[in-house]
Amino acid sequence: MLTVAEKPRIPPELQRGRRDLIALPQKEKIKLSVIIITYNESRIIRRTLSRLWWCDEVVGVDSYSTDDTVAICREFGCRVFLKRFDGYGAQKQYAVAMAKNDWVLNLDADEVLSDRLIFEIGLEFLLEPKYAEYEMPMNLV
């Protein structure tokens, strides 16, 4: 689980949902990794990372930033790998290879998940995913 510098805001829907989950049969939790590629993202990365408190791991692949991006990512508990930028596809593939879990959420450094989307992803994983891959419209992020 991520350690976050500030106390995460748990949406009311999830707080209610957690009380309701107590009565459900226990099963192994599906684990989710988030991957983010970065380069000099210190202005925006905190906002993105602060919304990932519910994920099992966050993997950052940084292209040798010259600002505080790597330090900020580590502050949020991310596993950070340094890799020379060889193109977006190569960076993303490397990040997926570094992820520990089978399920991977691919985000850009400026994408901030909404409460609604966090809730929907959690609900989908609670009920057992129906598909091997999901796609989200950008305006839901």
C-alpha contacts under 8 A as a table, 3 or more apart, distances in Angstrom:
res1	aa1	res2	aa2	distance
1	M	53	W	7.33
1	M	54	W	7.20
1	M	55	C	6.47
1	M	56	D	4.71
1	M	57	E	6.20
2	L	52	L	7.75
2	L	53	W	5.69
2	L	54	W	7.49
2	L	55	C	7.00
2	L	56	D	6.68
2	L	57	E	6.37
2	L	58	V	7.64
2	L	76	F	6.56
2	L	77	G	5.26
2	L	78	C	7.29
3	T	53	W	7.38
3	T	75	E	7.92
3	T	76	F	5.69
3	T	77	G	5.31
4	V	7	K	6.74
4	V	8	P	7.18
4	V	50	S	6.97
4	V	53	W	6.86
4	V	75	E	7.26
4	V	76	F	4.89
4	V	77	G	6.94
5	A	75	E	6.80
5	A	76	F	6.34
6	E	50	S	7.93
8	P	50	S	6.94
8	P	51	R	7.62
8	P	53	W	6.59
10	I	14	L	6.62
10	I	15	Q	6.65
11	P	14	L	5.43
11	P	15	Q	6.42
11	P	115	D	6.23
12	P	15	Q	4.95
12	P	16	R	6.20
13	E	16	R	5.33
13	E	17	G	6.00
13	E	119	F	7.30
14	L	17	G	4.75
14	L	18	R	5.98
14	L	119	F	6.52
15	Q	18	R	5.30
15	Q	19	R	6.84
16	R	19	R	5.47
16	R	20	D	6.58
17	G	20	D	5.05
17	G	21	L	6.20
18	R	21	L	5.06
18	R	22	I	6.93
19	R	22	I	5.80
20	D	23	A	6.44
20	D	24	L	7.76
21	L	24	L	5.28
29	K	126	L	7.71
30	I	125	F	6.44
30	I	126	L	7.84
31	K	55	C	7.56
31	K	56	D	5.92
31	K	101	N	6.09
31	K	102	D	7.52
31	K	103	W	6.68
32	L	55	C	5.78
32	L	56	D	5.48
32	L	57	E	6.90
32	L	101	N	5.96
32	L	102	D	7.23
32	L	103	W	5.00
32	L	104	V	5.75
32	L	105	L	7.19
33	S	55	C	6.42
33	S	56	D	5.88
33	S	57	E	4.87
33	S	58	V	5.69
33	S	59	V	7.17
33	S	99	A	6.12
33	S	100	K	6.99
33	S	101	N	5.76
33	S	102	D	7.81
33	S	103	W	6.22
33	S	104	V	4.77
33	S	105	L	6.20
34	V	55	C	7.12
34	V	57	E	6.31
34	V	58	V	4.65
34	V	59	V	6.06
34	V	99	A	7.81
34	V	104	V	5.52
34	V	105	L	4.61
34	V	106	N	5.92
34	V	107	L	7.03
35	I	58	V	5.86
35	I	59	V	4.78
35	I	60	G	5.87
35	I	61	V	7.76
35	I	92	K	7.58
35	I	95	A	5.94
35	I	96	V	6.77
35	I	99	A	7.45
35	I	104	V	6.96
35	I	105	L	6.26
35	I	106	N	5.11
35	I	107	L	6.15
36	I	58	V	7.60
36	I	59	V	6.33
36	I	60	G	4.91
36	I	61	V	6.41
36	I	92	K	7.75
36	I	95	A	7.44
36	I	106	N	6.49
36	I	107	L	5.36
36	I	108	D	5.60
36	I	109	A	6.08
37	I	60	G	5.61
37	I	61	V	4.70
37	I	62	D	5.78
37	I	63	S	7.86
37	I	91	Q	6.72
37	I	92	K	6.81
37	I	95	A	7.50
37	I	108	D	6.64
37	I	109	A	6.84
38	T	41	E	6.20
38	T	60	G	6.91
38	T	61	V	6.13
38	T	62	D	4.66
38	T	63	S	6.41
38	T	65	S	7.61
38	T	69	T	7.57
38	T	108	D	7.94
38	T	109	A	6.36
39	Y	62	D	5.70
39	Y	63	S	5.39
39	Y	64	Y	6.74
39	Y	65	S	4.91
39	Y	69	T	7.29
40	N	65	S	4.82
40	N	66	T	6.27
40	N	67	D	5.55
40	N	68	D	7.40
40	N	69	T	5.82
41	E	44	I	5.70
41	E	45	I	5.63
41	E	65	S	7.99
41	E	67	D	7.76
41	E	69	T	5.55
41	E	109	A	6.88
42	S	45	I	5.58
42	S	46	R	7.34
42	S	67	D	6.52
42	S	68	D	5.62
42	S	69	T	4.58
42	S	72	I	7.15
43	R	46	R	7.63
44	I	47	R	5.93
44	I	48	T	7.04
44	I	109	A	7.10
44	I	110	D	6.12
45	I	48	T	5.24
45	I	49	L	6.12
45	I	69	T	7.25
45	I	72	I	7.61
45	I	73	C	7.63
45	I	109	A	5.70
45	I	110	D	6.64
46	R	49	L	5.16
46	R	50	S	5.92
46	R	72	I	7.02
46	R	73	C	7.84
47	R	50	S	5.32
47	R	51	R	6.92
47	R	112	V	6.72
48	T	51	R	5.71
48	T	52	L	7.21
48	T	109	A	6.48
48	T	110	D	6.32
48	T	111	E	6.03
48	T	112	V	4.73
48	T	113	L	7.32
49	L	52	L	5.33
49	L	53	W	7.59
49	L	73	C	7.59
49	L	76	F	6.83
50	S	53	W	6.40
50	S	76	F	7.72
51	R	54	W	7.87
51	R	112	V	6.67
51	R	113	L	6.16
51	R	114	S	7.97
52	L	55	C	5.60
52	L	58	V	7.89
52	L	113	L	7.90
55	C	58	V	7.21
57	E	78	C	6.83
57	E	79	R	7.68
57	E	99	A	7.92
57	E	100	K	7.99
58	V	77	G	7.53
58	V	78	C	4.94
58	V	79	R	6.33
59	V	78	C	5.69
59	V	79	R	4.96
59	V	80	V	5.92
59	V	81	F	7.72
59	V	95	A	6.58
59	V	98	M	7.19
59	V	99	A	6.39
60	G	73	C	7.34
60	G	78	C	6.50
60	G	79	R	6.12
60	G	80	V	4.61
60	G	81	F	6.19
60	G	95	A	6.98
61	V	80	V	5.79
61	V	81	F	4.84
61	V	82	L	5.73
61	V	83	K	6.55
61	V	91	Q	6.98
61	V	94	Y	7.85
61	V	95	A	6.04
62	D	65	S	6.55
62	D	70	V	7.16
62	D	80	V	6.99
62	D	81	F	6.18
62	D	82	L	4.92
62	D	83	K	6.13
62	D	84	R	7.95
63	S	82	L	5.87
63	S	83	K	5.26
63	S	84	R	5.11
63	S	85	F	5.41
64	Y	82	L	6.16
64	Y	83	K	7.05
64	Y	84	R	6.96
65	S	68	D	7.45
65	S	69	T	6.48
65	S	70	V	7.20
66	T	69	T	7.94
67	D	70	V	7.92
68	D	71	A	5.31
68	D	72	I	6.13
69	T	72	I	5.22
69	T	73	C	6.21
70	V	73	C	5.12
70	V	74	R	6.22
70	V	80	V	6.99
71	A	74	R	5.15
71	A	75	E	6.09
72	I	75	E	4.92
72	I	76	F	6.53
73	C	76	F	5.28
73	C	77	G	6.62
73	C	78	C	5.35
73	C	79	R	7.83
73	C	80	V	7.19
74	R	77	G	4.93
74	R	78	C	5.00
74	R	79	R	6.78
74	R	80	V	6.97
75	E	78	C	7.41
83	K	91	Q	7.68
85	F	88	Y	7.67
85	F	90	A	7.98
85	F	91	Q	6.66
86	D	90	A	5.87
86	D	91	Q	6.61
87	G	90	A	5.49
87	G	91	Q	6.26
88	Y	91	Q	5.18
88	Y	92	K	6.06
89	G	92	K	5.21
89	G	93	Q	6.05
90	A	93	Q	5.14
90	A	94	Y	6.12
91	Q	94	Y	5.17
91	Q	95	A	6.23
92	K	95	A	5.01
92	K	96	V	6.23
92	K	106	N	7.96
93	Q	96	V	5.13
93	Q	97	A	6.24
94	Y	97	A	5.04
94	Y	98	M	6.34
95	A	98	M	5.10
95	A	99	A	6.41
96	V	99	A	5.18
96	V	104	V	7.12
99	A	102	D	7.90
99	A	104	V	7.46
101	N	104	V	6.90
107	L	111	E	6.24
108	D	111	E	5.42
111	E	141	V	6.49
112	V	141	V	5.97
113	L	117	L	6.30
113	L	118	I	6.54
113	L	140	L	7.63
113	L	141	V	4.60
114	S	117	L	5.26
114	S	118	I	6.31
114	S	140	L	6.98
114	S	141	V	5.73
115	D	118	I	5.21
115	D	119	F	6.16
116	R	119	F	5.14
116	R	120	E	6.17
117	L	120	E	5.00
117	L	121	I	6.09
117	L	140	L	6.52
117	L	141	V	6.60
118	I	121	I	5.30
118	I	122	G	6.16
119	F	122	G	5.13
119	F	123	L	6.08
120	E	123	L	5.06
120	E	124	E	6.09
121	I	124	E	5.14
121	I	125	F	6.27
122	G	125	F	5.24
122	G	126	L	6.08
123	L	126	L	4.97
123	L	127	L	6.25
124	E	127	L	5.35
124	E	128	E	6.21
124	E	129	P	5.67
125	F	128	E	4.98
125	F	129	P	5.43
126	L	129	P	7.89
129	P	132	A	7.46
131	Y	134	Y	6.92
136	M	140	L	6.82
136	M	141	V	7.54
137	P	140	L	5.73
137	P	141	V	7.35
138	M	141	V	5.54
